[in-house]
């Protein structure tokens, strides 16, 4: 029988399309809490079902996640409905209805494979600058972002999936891609508060279960990137906005996190700042070191409770989903938005 631990604070990735022996070893670490899947982990629906089943067998309590927003960021393609980028929803005649349908469809198709959650929706307000956000944002207007993200959230919840809003407090106001550099946002708190924080302020009381901070420095406010900043996580997110859900770091391997030092230093700083789970991706040896250094971290019942709320609900067999009128209706609704 697999060793039973509460969810640990580390989510890591896999290199292939099947669970390798070294992946099983990492899953056995007390620090392991989840697996994030990427395009390289997907061949077809049958292979994905087998991979998820093998993860569940090795570590039944592991959270399984994926970045599956739609548009450029949709990790699974063949066998899944093609989802539109968020910016397409406002172009429809009924944006909120279609956004809710898109959120439900994304979540329902993933839940049919027993995947717990997707890192969605994007709550960034696009300012016409960002190289990495762009059409992943619902709009340039914060109220439109909030309204459509709320609809998308409702759809996810109807399908039994927790939502993760990103990238707190907002990645849309910088040019640089935090995968490749450490972006610096020079706006003051008042400007961020009236623009970028609007969608977060709307979704938190609506039941948003998770948030991912940005690897961005808001230099007039704090010298640390938001994901490593007690001010942003503990003071603004927790105290001022009242967020009681799980906080996930962005990938510790990104250039926006490199200023801290080694991956283990990044993990410790993110957790100390208030993150509940750190993502260690695209660097297998570093992930092993993060798991090892955090394996003796004391149990935190509050953190465990927040992570437990990320588990998927309403399981459904894929064949039943694809045969349902609701699935067909959702596919037909969003198909025009996905056409190139």
C-alpha positions as CSV (number, residue, x, y, z in Angstrom):
1,X,0.0,0.0,0.0
2,X,1.2,3.5,-0.8
3,X,2.5,5.5,2.2
4,X,-0.2,7.9,3.5
5,X,0.8,11.5,4.1
6,X,-1.2,14.7,4.2
7,X,-0.6,16.8,1.0
8,X,2.9,18.1,1.1
9,X,4.0,21.6,-0.1
10,X,5.7,20.6,-3.4
11,X,4.1,20.1,-6.8
12,X,6.5,18.8,-9.5
13,X,6.3,17.6,-13.1
14,X,7.0,14.4,-15.1
15,X,9.3,14.0,-18.0
16,X,7.4,11.5,-20.1
17,X,4.1,10.0,-20.9
18,X,4.2,7.3,-18.2
19,X,5.1,7.4,-14.5
20,X,8.8,6.5,-14.3
21,X,10.5,4.8,-11.3
22,X,12.1,8.1,-10.3
23,X,8.7,9.8,-10.4
24,X,7.3,7.2,-8.0
25,X,10.2,7.8,-5.7
26,X,9.5,11.5,-5.6
27,X,5.8,10.9,-5.0
28,X,6.8,8.9,-1.9
29,X,8.4,12.0,-0.3
30,X,6.5,13.5,2.6
31,X,7.0,16.9,0.9
32,X,5.2,15.8,-2.3
33,X,1.7,17.2,-2.7
34,X,0.9,17.2,-6.4
35,X,1.8,16.6,-10.0
36,X,1.5,19.2,-12.8
37,X,1.1,17.8,-16.3
38,X,2.4,19.4,-19.5
39,X,2.0,18.8,-23.2
40,X,5.0,16.4,-23.1
41,X,3.0,14.2,-20.8
42,X,0.1,13.8,-23.3
43,X,-0.3,11.5,-26.3
44,X,-4.0,10.6,-26.4
45,X,-6.9,10.1,-24.1
46,X,-6.1,6.5,-23.3
47,X,-2.6,7.2,-22.4
48,X,-3.7,10.2,-20.2
49,X,-6.2,8.0,-18.3
50,X,-3.5,5.4,-17.7
51,X,-1.0,8.0,-16.5
52,X,-3.5,9.6,-14.0
53,X,-4.5,6.1,-12.8
54,X,-0.8,5.3,-12.1
55,X,-0.3,8.5,-10.2
56,X,-3.4,7.7,-8.1
57,X,-2.1,4.2,-7.4
58,X,1.3,5.5,-6.3
59,X,0.0,8.4,-4.2
60,X,-3.8,8.5,-3.9
61,X,-3.8,11.9,-2.1
62,X,-1.7,13.7,-4.7
63,X,-3.3,16.7,-6.3
64,X,-3.1,16.5,-10.1
65,X,-3.2,19.8,-12.0
66,X,-2.5,21.3,-15.5
67,X,-2.3,24.7,-17.2
68,X,-5.3,24.4,-19.5
69,X,-6.8,27.9,-20.0
70,X,-7.5,27.8,-23.7
71,X,-5.8,29.5,-26.7
72,X,-2.0,29.3,-26.5
73,X,-2.1,27.7,-23.1
74,X,-4.0,24.4,-23.6
75,X,-1.7,21.4,-22.8
76,X,-4.0,18.6,-24.2
77,X,-5.2,19.0,-27.8
78,X,-6.2,15.8,-29.6
79,X,-9.3,14.3,-28.0
80,X,-10.1,17.6,-26.2
81,X,-12.2,20.4,-27.3
82,X,-10.2,23.3,-28.7
83,X,-10.8,26.2,-26.3
84,X,-10.6,29.9,-27.3
85,X,-8.2,32.4,-25.7
86,X,-9.9,34.5,-23.0
87,X,-9.8,37.6,-25.2
88,X,-12.4,36.0,-27.6
89,X,-15.2,35.9,-25.1
90,X,-16.0,39.6,-25.1
91,X,-16.4,39.5,-28.9
92,X,-19.5,37.3,-28.6
93,X,-23.1,38.5,-28.3
94,X,-23.4,36.9,-24.9
95,X,-19.9,37.0,-23.3
96,X,-20.9,35.9,-19.8
97,X,-22.9,32.9,-21.0
98,X,-20.1,31.8,-23.3
99,X,-17.4,32.3,-20.6
100,X,-19.4,30.2,-18.2
101,X,-19.8,27.5,-20.9
102,X,-16.0,27.7,-21.6
103,X,-15.1,27.3,-17.9
104,X,-17.5,24.3,-17.5
105,X,-16.3,22.6,-20.7
106,X,-12.6,23.0,-19.8
107,X,-13.2,21.7,-16.3
108,X,-15.6,18.9,-17.2
109,X,-13.3,17.4,-19.8
110,X,-10.4,17.4,-17.3
111,X,-12.5,16.0,-14.5
112,X,-13.4,13.1,-16.8
113,X,-9.7,12.1,-16.5
114,X,-9.7,12.6,-12.7
115,X,-7.5,15.7,-13.0
116,X,-8.3,17.9,-9.9
117,X,-7.8,21.4,-11.3
118,X,-6.5,23.7,-13.9
119,X,-4.5,26.9,-13.1
120,X,-7.2,29.1,-14.4
121,X,-8.7,31.6,-14.9
122,X,-6.3,34.4,-15.8
123,X,-7.2,37.5,-13.8
124,X,-4.6,39.8,-15.3
125,X,-5.8,43.0,-16.8
126,X,-4.0,43.5,-20.2
127,X,-2.4,46.9,-20.7
128,X,-1.2,46.4,-24.2
129,X,2.3,45.7,-23.0
130,X,2.7,42.1,-21.8
131,X,4.6,39.6,-24.0
132,X,3.3,36.6,-22.0
133,X,-0.3,37.6,-21.1
134,X,-1.7,39.2,-24.3
135,X,-4.8,37.3,-25.4
136,X,-4.8,35.2,-22.3
137,X,-6.5,38.1,-20.5
138,X,-10.2,38.6,-20.9
139,X,-10.0,42.3,-21.5
140,X,-8.2,45.7,-21.0
141,X,-11.0,46.8,-18.7
142,X,-10.8,45.5,-15.1
143,X,-14.6,45.3,-14.7
144,X,-14.9,43.2,-17.9
145,X,-12.2,40.9,-16.7
146,X,-13.9,40.5,-13.3
147,X,-17.3,39.8,-14.9
148,X,-16.1,37.2,-17.4
149,X,-13.7,35.6,-14.9
150,X,-16.7,35.2,-12.5
151,X,-18.7,33.5,-15.2
152,X,-15.7,31.2,-16.1
153,X,-15.4,30.5,-12.3
154,X,-19.1,29.5,-12.2
155,X,-18.6,27.1,-15.0
156,X,-15.6,25.5,-13.4
157,X,-17.5,25.1,-10.1
158,X,-20.5,23.5,-11.8
159,X,-18.1,20.9,-13.2
160,X,-16.6,20.1,-9.8
161,X,-13.3,22.0,-10.2
162,X,-11.6,24.5,-8.0
163,X,-10.3,27.6,-9.6
164,X,-6.9,29.3,-9.3
165,X,-6.7,33.0,-10.2
166,X,-3.4,34.3,-11.6
167,X,-1.1,36.2,-11.5
168,X,-1.6,38.2,-8.3
169,X,-1.6,41.2,-8.1
170,X,-1.4,41.4,-11.9
171,X,1.1,40.6,-14.7
172,X,-0.5,42.7,-17.4
173,X,1.4,45.9,-16.7
174,X,4.9,44.8,-17.7
175,X,6.5,44.0,-21.0
176,X,8.8,41.2,-19.9
177,X,7.9,37.6,-19.7
178,X,8.7,36.3,-16.2
179,X,9.7,32.9,-17.7
180,X,12.7,34.7,-19.2
181,X,13.4,37.7,-17.0
182,X,12.4,39.4,-13.8
183,X,9.8,42.0,-14.8
184,X,9.7,45.3,-12.9
185,X,6.3,47.1,-12.5
186,X,6.8,50.7,-11.6
187,X,3.2,51.6,-10.8
188,X,2.2,52.6,-7.3
189,X,-0.2,50.7,-5.0
190,X,-3.1,53.1,-5.7
191,X,-3.0,52.4,-9.5
192,X,-2.7,48.6,-9.0
193,X,-5.6,48.8,-6.5
194,X,-8.0,50.5,-8.8
195,X,-7.1,48.4,-11.8
196,X,-5.3,45.1,-11.3
197,X,-6.8,44.1,-8.0
198,X,-10.4,44.5,-9.2
199,X,-10.8,41.0,-10.6
200,X,-9.2,39.4,-7.4
201,X,-11.5,41.5,-5.2
202,X,-14.5,40.2,-7.2
203,X,-13.6,36.5,-7.3
204,X,-12.4,36.0,-3.7
205,X,-15.9,36.4,-2.1
206,X,-17.3,34.3,-5.0
207,X,-15.4,31.2,-3.8
208,X,-12.1,31.4,-5.5
209,X,-10.1,28.5,-4.0
210,X,-6.6,29.2,-5.2
211,X,-4.4,32.1,-6.3
212,X,-1.0,32.1,-8.0
213,X,1.2,35.2,-7.4
214,X,3.3,36.8,-10.2
215,X,7.1,36.6,-10.5
216,X,7.0,40.4,-10.8
217,X,8.6,43.1,-8.6
218,X,6.3,46.1,-7.9
219,X,9.3,48.3,-7.0
220,X,7.3,51.2,-5.4
221,X,5.8,48.7,-3.0
222,X,8.2,45.9,-2.2
223,X,11.6,44.8,-3.4
224,X,10.6,41.1,-3.5
225,X,8.5,39.6,-6.4
226,X,4.9,39.1,-5.3
227,X,5.3,35.3,-4.9
228,X,8.2,35.8,-2.4
229,X,6.6,38.8,-0.6
230,X,5.0,38.6,2.8
231,X,3.5,42.0,2.1
232,X,1.7,40.9,-1.0
233,X,0.6,37.5,0.3
234,X,0.1,37.9,4.0
235,X,-0.8,41.6,4.2
236,X,-2.7,42.4,1.0
237,X,-4.0,39.0,-0.1
238,X,-4.8,37.4,3.2
239,X,-5.6,40.4,5.5
240,X,-6.9,43.2,3.2
241,X,-8.6,41.0,0.6
242,X,-9.6,38.3,3.0
243,X,-8.4,35.4,0.9
244,X,-8.6,32.1,2.8
245,X,-7.7,29.7,0.0
246,X,-4.5,28.0,-1.2
247,X,-1.6,30.1,-2.6
248,X,0.6,28.4,-5.2
249,X,3.9,29.8,-6.3
250,X,4.6,30.1,-10.0
251,X,7.3,27.8,-11.3
252,X,10.5,28.1,-9.2
253,X,12.5,27.4,-12.4
254,X,11.4,30.6,-14.1
255,X,13.9,33.4,-14.6
256,X,11.6,35.7,-12.5
257,X,12.5,33.5,-9.5
258,X,16.2,33.1,-10.1
259,X,17.3,36.2,-8.1
260,X,16.7,34.3,-4.9
261,X,19.4,31.7,-5.5
262,X,19.1,27.9,-5.7
263,X,15.7,26.2,-6.1
264,X,15.8,25.2,-2.4
265,X,16.3,28.8,-1.4
266,X,13.4,29.9,-3.6
267,X,11.1,27.2,-2.1
268,X,11.9,28.2,1.5
269,X,11.4,31.9,0.7
270,X,8.1,31.3,-1.1
271,X,6.7,29.2,1.8
272,X,7.9,31.7,4.4
273,X,6.2,34.5,2.4
274,X,2.9,32.6,2.7
275,X,2.7,30.2,-0.2
276,X,1.0,26.8,0.6
277,X,2.5,24.9,-2.3
278,X,5.5,25.6,-4.5
279,X,5.9,24.4,-8.1
280,X,9.2,22.9,-9.1
281,X,9.1,22.2,-12.8
282,X,11.4,21.7,-15.8
283,X,14.4,20.9,-13.6
284,X,14.2,17.3,-12.3
285,X,17.3,17.3,-10.1
286,X,16.3,20.6,-8.6
287,X,12.8,19.2,-7.8
288,X,14.4,16.3,-6.0
289,X,16.5,18.7,-3.9
290,X,13.4,20.8,-3.1
291,X,11.5,17.6,-2.0
292,X,14.5,16.5,0.1
293,X,15.0,19.8,1.8
294,X,11.3,20.2,2.6
295,X,10.7,16.6,3.6
296,X,11.1,17.4,7.3
297,X,8.9,20.5,7.2
298,X,6.5,20.4,10.1
299,X,2.9,19.6,9.3
300,X,0.6,22.6,9.0
301,X,-3.1,21.6,9.4
302,X,-4.3,25.0,8.0
303,X,-2.2,24.6,4.9
304,X,-3.3,21.0,4.5
305,X,-7.0,22.1,4.8
306,X,-6.5,24.8,2.1
307,X,-4.9,22.3,-0.3
308,X,-7.6,19.7,0.4
309,X,-10.2,22.1,-0.9
310,X,-8.5,22.0,-4.3
311,X,-9.6,18.4,-4.9
312,X,-11.9,17.7,-7.8
313,X,-15.6,16.8,-7.2
314,X,-18.4,15.4,-9.4
315,X,-16.4,12.6,-11.1
316,X,-17.9,11.6,-14.5
317,X,-16.9,8.9,-17.0
318,X,-15.6,10.4,-20.2
319,X,-18.0,8.4,-22.4
320,X,-20.9,9.7,-20.4
321,X,-19.7,13.3,-20.6
322,X,-19.2,13.1,-24.4
323,X,-22.7,11.6,-24.8
324,X,-24.4,14.3,-22.7
325,X,-26.5,17.1,-24.2
326,X,-24.7,19.6,-21.9
327,X,-21.3,18.8,-23.4
328,X,-22.6,19.0,-27.0
329,X,-24.3,22.3,-26.3
330,X,-21.1,23.8,-24.7
331,X,-19.0,22.7,-27.6
332,X,-21.4,24.2,-30.1
333,X,-21.5,27.5,-28.1
334,X,-17.8,28.1,-28.0
335,X,-16.8,26.6,-31.4
336,X,-17.2,30.0,-33.3
337,X,-14.8,31.6,-30.7
338,X,-12.2,28.9,-31.3
339,X,-12.1,29.1,-35.1
340,X,-9.1,30.9,-36.5
